[in-house]
Amino acid sequence: MKASELRAKSAEELNQEVISLTKAQFGLRMQKATQQLSNTSQMRKVRRDIARAKTVLTEKGAK
């Protein structure tokens, strides 16, 4: 997900996005633990998407 897409969302939508990404991250961690995860690069993408969303939330809070 791009930062420009995130900036178009409201703070509440961003909070929901962070929650859903965190749940996705947990699912990926469980798949990795049970060795069912075939594409390990997904974990990196989700972690970075969470960071992007939190950064945009912080930017909106500073305004």
N, CA, C and O atoms as a MOPAC input file, in Angstrom:
PM7 MOZYME 1SCF
protein

 N      0.84400 1    -1.17400 1     0.00000 1
 C      0.00000 1     0.00000 1     0.00000 1
 C      0.88900 1     1.23600 1     0.00000 1
 O      1.90000 1     1.29600 1     0.70000 1
 N      0.49600 1     2.20700 1    -0.78900 1
 C      1.28800 1     3.42900 1    -0.89900 1
 C      0.87800 1     4.44900 1     0.15400 1
 O     -0.26100 1     4.45500 1     0.62100 1
 N      1.81700 1     5.30500 1     0.52000 1
 C      1.55100 1     6.33300 1     1.52500 1
 C      0.50000 1     7.31800 1     1.02400 1
 O     -0.28200 1     7.83900 1     1.82000 1
 N      0.47000 1     7.58000 1    -0.27300 1
 C     -0.51800 1     8.51800 1    -0.80900 1
 C     -1.93900 1     7.96800 1    -0.63100 1
 O     -2.87600 1     8.73000 1    -0.39300 1
 N     -2.09400 1     6.64900 1    -0.74700 1
 C     -3.40800 1     6.03800 1    -0.52000 1
 C     -3.79800 1     6.17400 1     0.94900 1
 O     -4.96300 1     6.40600 1     1.26900 1
 N     -2.82800 1     6.03200 1     1.82900 1
 C     -3.10200 1     6.12800 1     3.25800 1
 C     -3.44300 1     7.55300 1     3.66600 1
 O     -4.28600 1     7.76600 1     4.53800 1
 N     -2.80000 1     8.52100 1     3.04900 1
 C     -3.05500 1     9.92200 1     3.40500 1
 C     -4.47000 1    10.35400 1     3.02100 1
 O     -5.00800 1    11.30400 1     3.59000 1
 N     -5.06700 1     9.66100 1     2.06100 1
 C     -6.42900 1     9.99200 1     1.63200 1
 C     -7.46500 1     9.48400 1     2.63600 1
 O     -8.62200 1     9.90400 1     2.58700 1
 N     -7.07200 1     8.59400 1     3.53800 1
 C     -8.00800 1     8.01900 1     4.50000 1
 C     -8.08600 1     8.88700 1     5.75300 1
 O     -7.18400 1     9.66900 1     6.05200 1
 N     -9.19700 1     8.72300 1     6.47400 1
 C     -9.36800 1     9.44600 1     7.73600 1
 C     -8.61000 1     8.71200 1     8.84400 1
 O     -8.12100 1     7.60000 1     8.64800 1
 N     -8.52300 1     9.35000 1    10.00000 1
 C     -7.79500 1     8.75700 1    11.12300 1
 C     -8.46200 1     7.45700 1    11.57700 1
 O     -7.77700 1     6.49100 1    11.91400 1
 N     -9.78800 1     7.43400 1    11.58700 1
 C    -10.50200 1     6.22200 1    11.99900 1
 C    -10.25000 1     5.07400 1    11.01800 1
 O    -10.06000 1     3.93000 1    11.43000 1
 N    -10.24900 1     5.38500 1     9.73200 1
 C     -9.96400 1     4.35900 1     8.72400 1
 C     -8.53600 1     3.85000 1     8.87000 1
 O     -8.27400 1     2.66200 1     8.68100 1
 N     -7.62200 1     4.74000 1     9.20300 1
 C     -6.22900 1     4.32300 1     9.40000 1
 C     -6.09700 1     3.41400 1    10.61700 1
 O     -5.34100 1     2.44400 1    10.59100 1
 N     -6.83400 1     3.72800 1    11.68400 1
 C     -6.81000 1     2.85200 1    12.85500 1
 C     -7.31800 1     1.45600 1    12.49900 1
 O     -6.74400 1     0.45600 1    12.92700 1
 N     -8.38600 1     1.39100 1    11.72200 1
 C     -8.91700 1     0.10000 1    11.29200 1
 C     -7.91100 1    -0.63500 1    10.41100 1
 O     -7.78000 1    -1.85600 1    10.49700 1
 N     -7.20700 1     0.10500 1     9.57200 1
 C     -6.19200 1    -0.48300 1     8.70000 1
 C     -5.06100 1    -1.09700 1     9.53100 1
 O     -4.60500 1    -2.20300 1     9.24300 1
 N     -4.61400 1    -0.37600 1    10.55800 1
 C     -3.54500 1    -0.88300 1    11.42500 1
 C     -4.00700 1    -2.15000 1    12.13800 1
 O     -3.24600 1    -3.11100 1    12.25300 1
 N     -5.24300 1    -2.15500 1    12.61400 1
 C     -5.76600 1    -3.33400 1    13.30200 1
 C     -5.82200 1    -4.53700 1    12.36600 1
 O     -5.42400 1    -5.63900 1    12.74400 1
 N     -6.31200 1    -4.33000 1    11.15100 1
 C     -6.41900 1    -5.44700 1    10.21100 1
 C     -5.02800 1    -5.94000 1     9.78700 1
 O     -4.82100 1    -7.14100 1     9.61700 1
 N     -4.08400 1    -5.01800 1     9.61800 1
 C     -2.73000 1    -5.43000 1     9.25700 1
 C     -2.04700 1    -6.18400 1    10.39700 1
 O     -1.27500 1    -7.11300 1    10.16100 1
 N     -2.33100 1    -5.78300 1    11.61900 1
 C     -1.76400 1    -6.47700 1    12.77200 1
 C     -2.31200 1    -7.90100 1    12.85800 1
 O     -1.57800 1    -8.83500 1    13.18200 1
 N     -3.60500 1    -8.06300 1    12.56800 1
 C     -4.19500 1    -9.40600 1    12.54900 1
 C     -3.57700 1   -10.25000 1    11.43600 1
 O     -3.31600 1   -11.43900 1    11.61700 1
 N     -3.34800 1    -9.62100 1    10.28300 1
 C     -2.71800 1   -10.33500 1     9.17800 1
 C     -1.29300 1   -10.75200 1     9.54700 1
 O     -0.84500 1   -11.84400 1     9.19700 1
 N     -0.59300 1    -9.87400 1    10.25300 1
 C      0.76800 1   -10.18300 1    10.68200 1
 C      0.76500 1   -11.37300 1    11.64600 1
 O      1.62400 1   -12.25200 1    11.56100 1
 N     -0.20100 1   -11.39300 1    12.55700 1
 C     -0.30200 1   -12.51000 1    13.49100 1
 C     -0.54500 1   -13.81800 1    12.73600 1
 O      0.07000 1   -14.84100 1    13.03700 1
 N     -1.44200 1   -13.77300 1    11.75800 1
 C     -1.72400 1   -14.96500 1    10.94900 1
 C     -0.48700 1   -15.46400 1    10.22200 1
 O     -0.23800 1   -16.66700 1    10.15200 1
 N      0.28200 1   -14.53300 1     9.68500 1
 C      1.50900 1   -14.91700 1     8.98600 1
 C      2.53000 1   -15.52000 1     9.95500 1
 O      3.23200 1   -16.47100 1     9.61100 1
 N      2.60900 1   -14.96600 1    11.16200 1
 C      3.53000 1   -15.51900 1    12.16300 1
 C      3.14000 1   -16.94800 1    12.53800 1
 O      4.00100 1   -17.80800 1    12.72400 1
 N      1.84300 1   -17.18800 1    12.64600 1
 C      1.37400 1   -18.53600 1    12.96800 1
 C      1.66600 1   -19.50000 1    11.82100 1
 O      2.04700 1   -20.64800 1    12.04700 1
 N      1.48500 1   -19.02600 1    10.58900 1
 C      1.79900 1   -19.86200 1     9.43600 1
 C      3.28400 1   -20.19200 1     9.39800 1
 O      3.67100 1   -21.31300 1     9.06900 1
 N      4.10600 1   -19.21400 1     9.73500 1
 C      5.54900 1   -19.45100 1     9.74400 1
 C      5.92200 1   -20.45800 1    10.82500 1
 O      6.76900 1   -21.32500 1    10.60600 1
 N      5.28600 1   -20.34200 1    11.99700 1
 C      5.59200 1   -21.24100 1    13.10200 1
 C      5.20900 1   -22.68700 1    12.77700 1
 O      5.89200 1   -23.62500 1    13.18800 1
 N      4.11400 1   -22.85700 1    12.03900 1
 C      3.68200 1   -24.20300 1    11.66700 1
 C      4.24600 1   -24.62700 1    10.31700 1
 O      3.89500 1   -25.68300 1     9.79100 1
 N      5.10900 1   -23.80800 1     9.77100 1
 C      5.80700 1   -24.05800 1     8.51000 1
 C      4.84200 1   -24.24800 1     7.34000 1
 O      5.04500 1   -25.10300 1     6.47700 1
 N      3.79000 1   -23.43000 1     7.33400 1
 C      2.84300 1   -23.43500 1     6.23200 1
 C      3.01200 1   -22.20900 1     5.34400 1
 O      2.35000 1   -22.09400 1     4.31300 1
 N      3.89200 1   -21.29500 1     5.73500 1
 C      4.08900 1   -20.06000 1     4.99200 1
 C      5.05400 1   -20.31500 1     3.84800 1
 O      6.21100 1   -20.67500 1     4.06600 1
 N      4.56800 1   -20.12600 1     2.62200 1
 C      5.42600 1   -20.37600 1     1.46700 1
 C      6.12900 1   -19.10800 1     0.99100 1
 O      7.25400 1   -19.16700 1     0.49400 1
 N      5.46300 1   -17.95800 1     1.14300 1
 C      6.04100 1   -16.69800 1     0.67900 1
 C      6.41100 1   -15.84700 1     1.89200 1
 O      5.57600 1   -15.11200 1     2.42100 1
 N      7.64500 1   -15.94800 1     2.32100 1
 C      8.07100 1   -15.26000 1     3.53800 1
 C      8.20200 1   -13.75000 1     3.34700 1
 O      8.28700 1   -13.01700 1     4.33200 1
 N      8.22200 1   -13.27700 1     2.12300 1
 C      8.33200 1   -11.83600 1     1.89100 1
 C      7.05700 1   -11.10100 1     2.29100 1
 O      7.07200 1    -9.88000 1     2.44800 1
 N      5.96200 1   -11.82600 1     2.45400 1
 C      4.70600 1   -11.20600 1     2.89000 1
 C      4.86400 1   -10.58700 1     4.26500 1
 O      4.28700 1    -9.53600 1     4.54300 1
 N      5.64000 1   -11.22700 1     5.12700 1
 C      5.82300 1   -10.71300 1     6.48700 1
 C      6.46800 1    -9.33500 1     6.45000 1
 O      6.06200 1    -8.43600 1     7.18700 1
 N      7.45700 1    -9.17000 1     5.60800 1
 C      8.15200 1    -7.88100 1     5.48100 1
 C      7.20100 1    -6.81500 1     4.94900 1
 O      7.19700 1    -5.68400 1     5.43600 1
 N      6.40000 1    -7.17100 1     3.95300 1
 C      5.45900 1    -6.21100 1     3.37000 1
 C      4.43100 1    -5.74600 1     4.39000 1
 O      4.13500 1    -4.55500 1     4.48200 1
 N      3.88900 1    -6.68500 1     5.15600 1
 C      2.87600 1    -6.33700 1     6.15300 1
 C      3.48700 1    -5.46200 1     7.24000 1
 O      2.87800 1    -4.48300 1     7.67200 1
 N      4.69700 1    -5.81500 1     7.68200 1
 C      5.35800 1    -5.02900 1     8.73000 1
 C      5.59700 1    -3.59900 1     8.26300 1
 O      5.42400 1    -2.65500 1     9.03400 1
 N      5.99100 1    -3.43600 1     7.01500 1
 C      6.23600 1    -2.09100 1     6.48400 1
 C      4.93600 1    -1.32400 1     6.26500 1
 O      4.89200 1    -0.10700 1     6.44800 1
 N      3.87500 1    -2.03600 1     5.87000 1
 C      2.57200 1    -1.37800 1     5.72100 1
 C      2.06700 1    -0.86100 1     7.06100 1
 O      1.49000 1     0.22400 1     7.13400 1
 N      2.28300 1    -1.64000 1     8.12900 1
 C      1.89700 1    -1.19100 1     9.46600 1
 C      2.66100 1     0.07700 1     9.82500 1
 O      2.08500 1     1.03500 1    10.34200 1
 N      3.95300 1     0.07500 1     9.54900 1
 C      4.77800 1     1.24600 1     9.86600 1
 C      4.32100 1     2.46300 1     9.07000 1
 O      4.27400 1     3.57300 1     9.60200 1
 N      3.98400 1     2.25900 1     7.79400 1
 C      3.49800 1     3.35900 1     6.96200 1
 C      2.21300 1     3.94600 1     7.51700 1
 O      2.06200 1     5.16500 1     7.61000 1
 N      1.28800 1     3.06900 1     7.88400 1
 C     -0.00500 1     3.52000 1     8.40000 1
 C      0.18000 1     4.28800 1     9.71200 1
 O     -0.45500 1     5.32100 1     9.92500 1
 N      1.04000 1     3.78600 1    10.57800 1
 C      1.27600 1     4.47200 1    11.84500 1
 C      1.96000 1     5.82000 1    11.63400 1
 O      1.68300 1     6.77400 1    12.36000 1
 N      2.84200 1     5.90500 1    10.65500 1
 C      3.51000 1     7.16400 1    10.34100 1
 C      2.51200 1     8.20600 1     9.86300 1
 O      2.55800 1     9.36000 1    10.28800 1
 N      1.60600 1     7.79600 1     8.97500 1
 C      0.58900 1     8.71500 1     8.46600 1
 C     -0.34700 1     9.14100 1     9.59600 1
 O     -0.77100 1    10.29600 1     9.64700 1
 N     -0.66900 1     8.22200 1    10.49600 1
 C     -1.50300 1     8.56900 1    11.65700 1
 C     -0.83000 1     9.62700 1    12.51300 1
 O     -1.48100 1    10.56400 1    12.97400 1
 N      0.46500 1     9.47900 1    12.72600 1
 C      1.22100 1    10.45000 1    13.50500 1
 C      1.24500 1    11.80800 1    12.80500 1
 O      1.12100 1    12.85000 1    13.44900 1
 N      1.40400 1    11.78500 1    11.49000 1
 C      1.40100 1    13.03700 1    10.71900 1
 C      0.04400 1    13.74300 1    10.85200 1
 O     -0.01700 1    14.96000 1    11.02600 1
 N     -1.03000 1    12.97000 1    10.76700 1
 C     -2.36400 1    13.58000 1    10.88800 1
 C     -2.59700 1    14.11300 1    12.28500 1
 O     -3.28900 1    15.11700 1    12.45700 1
 N     -2.03200 1    13.45900 1    13.28100 1
 C     -2.17900 1    13.92300 1    14.65600 1
 C     -1.41200 1    15.20500 1    14.92200 1
 O     -1.79700 1    15.98100 1    15.79700 1
 N     -0.33600 1    15.44300 1    14.18600 1
 C      0.47200 1    16.62900 1    14.39000 1
 C     -0.17300 1    17.87500 1    13.77300 1
 O      0.18200 1    19.00100 1    14.12200 1
 N     -1.12000 1    17.66500 1    12.85700 1
 C     -1.75400 1    18.80700 1    12.18200 1
 C     -2.74900 1    19.51400 1    13.06400 1
 O     -3.36300 1    20.49200 1    12.64100 1

